[in-house]
Amino acid sequence: MSLETTWFLLIAVLWIGYFILEGFDFGVGVLLPFVSRNEADRRAVLTTLGPVWDGNEVWLLVAGGATFAAFPEWYATLFSGFYLPLFLILVSLIVRGVSFEYRSKYGKAQWRQRWDIAIVISSALPALLWGVAFANIVRGVPLEKSAAGHIEYVGGFFNLLNPYALLGGVVTLTVFLTHGAIFLSLKTAGGIRDRAHDLALKLGLVAAVAAVSFLLWTNLALPSFNAKVAALSTGVALAWVAGLGATLKRREGWAFIFSASAILLFVADLFYALYPRVMPSSLGAQFDLTINNASSTPYTLKVMTVVAVVMTPLVLIYQGWTYWVFRKRVSASQIPHPERGILDSATHILHQ
Amino acid sequence: MNSLDLARWQFAITTVYHFLFVPITIGMGFLVAGLQTAWYRTAKVKYLRATKFFGKLFLINFAIGVVTGIVQEFQFGMNWSSYSRFVGDIFGAPLAMEGLLAFFLESTFLGLWIFGWDRLPKKIHLATIWLASLGTLLSAYFILAANAWMQHPVGYTMNLEKGRAELTSIFAVLTQKTALATFFHTIPSAAFTAGAFMAGISAWLLVKKKDAEMSRGTLKLGLITMLVSFVMVFVSGDITSKIMTEQQPMKMAAAEALYQTTDSAPFSLLTIGTLDGSRSVFQIDVPSVLSFLATGDFKGTVKGVNDIQAEYEKTYGPGDYSPNIPLAYWSFRLMIGFGGIGFLFALLALFQLRRGGTPKGKWFLPAMIFLPFTPLLANSFGWIFTEAGRQPWAVFGLIRTSDGVSAVVSAGSVLFTMIVFTLLYGVLAFIEVGLTLKVIQNGPQTELDYADPKLGGSDSQHLVMAY
């Protein structure tokens, strides 16, 4: 396997890791008001994410850094081209991270309500926009060679809002919502668990319809029938159905494994449809960015391969260990004084 | 303003803002780890209270450092895509390594530290804060190596056909003296910053008679951290300035507004005038000190802006190769000045504490409240000097900043995102300061049952830490 292909694969792996992990973070964030009945519920829901969300988000930073290092032309064209969607994602991620940390510091209802709204919006927006972005990459966007000899994005913001891409956004949003609901049913106890279970079934059906239409569209839009892309698409559908079945039987662990597998296969499918291109141009194949014309030198790729081969297993081990440490279900009854914020002064608590 | 100016403003705002939080995070991480180690070793409850109290402040600050760091990772591609294409083969590697080696370590183990109080054995829980702190250190190292490469590119070759710089030696990039000197300048600065924070806050608690048992100790710890780290900042700063004179003589000349090449050059303390090479209205100089600073010899020759300009025109072709001189001149002085003021305050405060009791002087509390701001200002001016002083280059001698900006992003887009980011940063700063003041005002939580092995007054049915 060439170094370029290896790095194409590694970047696919990073996105897979990111979407599986932050996927349920996004889902849990959006579902926060819908699975909770009171303050203790809300805090229990957020506590399932507490120890892990930041580590999950690092997968994105590493995917970005790795793209910069291995395929600088891809990094440059993609992020300058998809400027506004990426900007909206960044703003969301800023607001989201701060909301988690600051929300429960004070007990005041208004303070918490505002952060809750921020959490819902800032979780929904990236969940939707990542799908829009990836669908556009797979579909191909207007790329052209500039006077300086670089392949640059020449479309506008509204070019990115085509029906196929929007459907892609609906797919990621609904898939992440379902994935988040399954995660919550696995990680909580009591009323939250039951409500999350019900939502997982309903959302899972919506996601199934969206994903199947999107994958059909993707397969039909390819210049010729691609057996591997079709096989992976079928795999996504099967995993999803298995996940719904497991949810129905209340086998929450299996349901999570299946929804995670469906996300894995889905991202793999999109990357397979791309390969060996990284950003096809809708204006002609001569303007395609490929793993060859976008890549770094073999030396840089070799250096980065060594670092990735040594570090990735280590990261997986200690990040996996975190999930093991916090494997117990969280229930609302475990939250001491749910209405109290740690920064409320003693007198304030007395008056509550 | 065109998209270049706007992109530069946006970069400056995002980066300076991000770096307000970074040094506190790096330094405070280690201080908190030290306090927790003291508790682990001695089982004295005051160390645990200090760990929890400063840990809380550390986390409030860490949150903004993390989220603004996300923008850092992507803004090169967004606003500086031509720069990214040119340097990606080299510059991307330390960034990716930073993610893989540092960010994962930092975020994962900090999560374990925050939520692991009742889930992990004491010893392992202690290890998590040390590992998270190690992550911040690694992160600083990789990003400083990337920045050092912009100041002084090494280990590369130019590929003219592809119009980019290509990596030939990762070891050269990661171990060049510019990177090492910057690292040993930045890390003690972070310790100095965190020390000033700890000292300022502890002094306030001490004067307000809140948990004097703890705050007296942490005040001393903060002040001593400041003194020790200042010496290291001073020494590495001296080394850095000699390296800078050798590698970027224009930056040193600009820092002094020295237009003519001079032997035994004086160090200008302050100037009233235009700094455009004409005679200044008023000036205080210290004879020969600049020569010593730049070359290590009081009689050494320091090249002036005009000569370097002429030299660079021969090498790089026509153009203006001098940075904004008043900006370089003043930011250099303000960096040193604020650092020095912080150091003097720390020295005076420590002297007061030797007599025991609470320092009585009327100056004490205002000075201690001002103390944490001195390193913040010094850090910001230091980076403004380093980055603005390198102009017009993005990578010294290889690519101009004006050639690095994204070709396809309109000025309107950059302006729009800049306004939204700036407003967002403003709101977050407001909330962050509010929360920090509230933590300080509440003081360390003495009412919790810290003797409980489960900590913080929790029982087995309740979580010690919940979001």
HADDOCK unambig.tbl for C-alpha pairs under 7 A between the chains (distance, minus, plus):
assign (segid A and resid 43 and name CA) (segid B and resid 466 and name CA) 6.83 0.50 0.50
assign (segid A and resid 43 and name CA) (segid B and resid 467 and name CA) 5.78 0.50 0.50
assign (segid A and resid 46 and name CA) (segid B and resid 467 and name CA) 5.77 0.50 0.50
assign (segid A and resid 47 and name CA) (segid B and resid 466 and name CA) 5.33 0.50 0.50
assign (segid A and resid 47 and name CA) (segid B and resid 467 and name CA) 4.95 0.50 0.50
assign (segid A and resid 50 and name CA) (segid B and resid 467 and name CA) 6.21 0.50 0.50
assign (segid A and resid 51 and name CA) (segid B and resid 111 and name CA) 4.22 0.50 0.50
assign (segid A and resid 51 and name CA) (segid B and resid 112 and name CA) 6.09 0.50 0.50
assign (segid A and resid 51 and name CA) (segid B and resid 115 and name CA) 6.00 0.50 0.50
assign (segid A and resid 52 and name CA) (segid B and resid 108 and name CA) 6.87 0.50 0.50
assign (segid A and resid 52 and name CA) (segid B and resid 111 and name CA) 6.24 0.50 0.50
assign (segid A and resid 54 and name CA) (segid B and resid 107 and name CA) 5.61 0.50 0.50
assign (segid A and resid 55 and name CA) (segid B and resid 104 and name CA) 5.92 0.50 0.50
assign (segid A and resid 55 and name CA) (segid B and resid 107 and name CA) 4.95 0.50 0.50
assign (segid A and resid 55 and name CA) (segid B and resid 108 and name CA) 5.04 0.50 0.50
assign (segid A and resid 58 and name CA) (segid B and resid 103 and name CA) 6.38 0.50 0.50
assign (segid A and resid 58 and name CA) (segid B and resid 104 and name CA) 6.16 0.50 0.50
assign (segid A and resid 61 and name CA) (segid B and resid 70 and name CA) 6.88 0.50 0.50
assign (segid A and resid 61 and name CA) (segid B and resid 73 and name CA) 6.71 0.50 0.50
assign (segid A and resid 61 and name CA) (segid B and resid 99 and name CA) 6.34 0.50 0.50
assign (segid A and resid 62 and name CA) (segid B and resid 96 and name CA) 5.87 0.50 0.50
assign (segid A and resid 62 and name CA) (segid B and resid 99 and name CA) 4.94 0.50 0.50
assign (segid A and resid 62 and name CA) (segid B and resid 100 and name CA) 6.23 0.50 0.50
assign (segid A and resid 65 and name CA) (segid B and resid 73 and name CA) 6.92 0.50 0.50
assign (segid A and resid 65 and name CA) (segid B and resid 92 and name CA) 6.22 0.50 0.50
assign (segid A and resid 65 and name CA) (segid B and resid 95 and name CA) 5.48 0.50 0.50
assign (segid A and resid 65 and name CA) (segid B and resid 96 and name CA) 4.21 0.50 0.50
assign (segid A and resid 65 and name CA) (segid B and resid 99 and name CA) 6.93 0.50 0.50
assign (segid A and resid 66 and name CA) (segid B and resid 96 and name CA) 5.00 0.50 0.50
assign (segid A and resid 68 and name CA) (segid B and resid 88 and name CA) 5.83 0.50 0.50
assign (segid A and resid 68 and name CA) (segid B and resid 92 and name CA) 4.90 0.50 0.50
assign (segid A and resid 69 and name CA) (segid B and resid 88 and name CA) 5.65 0.50 0.50
assign (segid A and resid 69 and name CA) (segid B and resid 89 and name CA) 5.78 0.50 0.50
assign (segid A and resid 69 and name CA) (segid B and resid 92 and name CA) 3.75 0.50 0.50
assign (segid A and resid 69 and name CA) (segid B and resid 93 and name CA) 4.89 0.50 0.50
assign (segid A and resid 69 and name CA) (segid B and resid 96 and name CA) 6.53 0.50 0.50
assign (segid A and resid 72 and name CA) (segid B and resid 84 and name CA) 6.41 0.50 0.50
assign (segid A and resid 72 and name CA) (segid B and resid 85 and name CA) 5.45 0.50 0.50
assign (segid A and resid 72 and name CA) (segid B and resid 88 and name CA) 4.90 0.50 0.50
assign (segid A and resid 72 and name CA) (segid B and resid 89 and name CA) 6.76 0.50 0.50
assign (segid A and resid 73 and name CA) (segid B and resid 85 and name CA) 5.58 0.50 0.50
assign (segid A and resid 75 and name CA) (segid B and resid 77 and name CA) 5.98 0.50 0.50
assign (segid A and resid 76 and name CA) (segid B and resid 77 and name CA) 4.57 0.50 0.50
assign (segid A and resid 76 and name CA) (segid B and resid 81 and name CA) 4.55 0.50 0.50
assign (segid A and resid 76 and name CA) (segid B and resid 84 and name CA) 5.95 0.50 0.50
assign (segid A and resid 76 and name CA) (segid B and resid 85 and name CA) 6.24 0.50 0.50
assign (segid A and resid 79 and name CA) (segid B and resid 77 and name CA) 5.03 0.50 0.50
assign (segid A and resid 79 and name CA) (segid B and resid 78 and name CA) 4.84 0.50 0.50
assign (segid A and resid 80 and name CA) (segid B and resid 77 and name CA) 5.69 0.50 0.50
assign (segid A and resid 80 and name CA) (segid B and resid 78 and name CA) 4.12 0.50 0.50
assign (segid A and resid 80 and name CA) (segid B and resid 79 and name CA) 6.45 0.50 0.50
assign (segid A and resid 80 and name CA) (segid B and resid 81 and name CA) 6.23 0.50 0.50
assign (segid A and resid 80 and name CA) (segid B and resid 406 and name CA) 6.54 0.50 0.50
assign (segid A and resid 80 and name CA) (segid B and resid 408 and name CA) 6.82 0.50 0.50
assign (segid A and resid 80 and name CA) (segid B and resid 409 and name CA) 6.45 0.50 0.50
assign (segid A and resid 81 and name CA) (segid B and resid 408 and name CA) 6.99 0.50 0.50
assign (segid A and resid 83 and name CA) (segid B and resid 78 and name CA) 6.11 0.50 0.50
assign (segid A and resid 90 and name CA) (segid B and resid 71 and name CA) 6.47 0.50 0.50
assign (segid A and resid 93 and name CA) (segid B and resid 67 and name CA) 6.92 0.50 0.50
assign (segid A and resid 94 and name CA) (segid B and resid 67 and name CA) 4.76 0.50 0.50
assign (segid A and resid 94 and name CA) (segid B and resid 68 and name CA) 6.68 0.50 0.50
assign (segid A and resid 97 and name CA) (segid B and resid 63 and name CA) 6.88 0.50 0.50
assign (segid A and resid 97 and name CA) (segid B and resid 67 and name CA) 6.36 0.50 0.50
assign (segid A and resid 98 and name CA) (segid B and resid 63 and name CA) 5.92 0.50 0.50
assign (segid A and resid 98 and name CA) (segid B and resid 64 and name CA) 6.69 0.50 0.50
assign (segid A and resid 101 and name CA) (segid B and resid 63 and name CA) 6.77 0.50 0.50
assign (segid A and resid 104 and name CA) (segid B and resid 467 and name CA) 6.17 0.50 0.50
assign (segid A and resid 296 and name CA) (segid B and resid 89 and name CA) 5.09 0.50 0.50
assign (segid A and resid 297 and name CA) (segid B and resid 89 and name CA) 6.69 0.50 0.50
assign (segid A and resid 297 and name CA) (segid B and resid 166 and name CA) 6.98 0.50 0.50
assign (segid A and resid 300 and name CA) (segid B and resid 89 and name CA) 6.41 0.50 0.50
assign (segid A and resid 300 and name CA) (segid B and resid 167 and name CA) 6.40 0.50 0.50
assign (segid A and resid 304 and name CA) (segid B and resid 93 and name CA) 6.81 0.50 0.50
assign (segid A and resid 311 and name CA) (segid B and resid 100 and name CA) 6.75 0.50 0.50
assign (segid A and resid 311 and name CA) (segid B and resid 101 and name CA) 6.87 0.50 0.50
assign (segid A and resid 315 and name CA) (segid B and resid 104 and name CA) 6.85 0.50 0.50
assign (segid A and resid 319 and name CA) (segid B and resid 108 and name CA) 6.36 0.50 0.50
assign (segid A and resid 322 and name CA) (segid B and resid 112 and name CA) 6.76 0.50 0.50
assign (segid A and resid 325 and name CA) (segid B and resid 119 and name CA) 6.95 0.50 0.50
assign (segid A and resid 334 and name CA) (segid B and resid 461 and name CA) 5.82 0.50 0.50
assign (segid A and resid 334 and name CA) (segid B and resid 462 and name CA) 4.31 0.50 0.50
assign (segid A and resid 334 and name CA) (segid B and resid 463 and name CA) 5.71 0.50 0.50
assign (segid A and resid 335 and name CA) (segid B and resid 462 and name CA) 5.88 0.50 0.50
assign (segid A and resid 335 and name CA) (segid B and resid 463 and name CA) 6.05 0.50 0.50
assign (segid A and resid 335 and name CA) (segid B and resid 466 and name CA) 6.64 0.50 0.50
assign (segid A and resid 336 and name CA) (segid B and resid 462 and name CA) 5.82 0.50 0.50
assign (segid A and resid 336 and name CA) (segid B and resid 463 and name CA) 6.90 0.50 0.50
assign (segid A and resid 343 and name CA) (segid B and resid 438 and name CA) 6.62 0.50 0.50
assign (segid A and resid 343 and name CA) (segid B and resid 439 and name CA) 6.26 0.50 0.50
assign (segid A and resid 345 and name CA) (segid B and resid 442 and name CA) 6.31 0.50 0.50
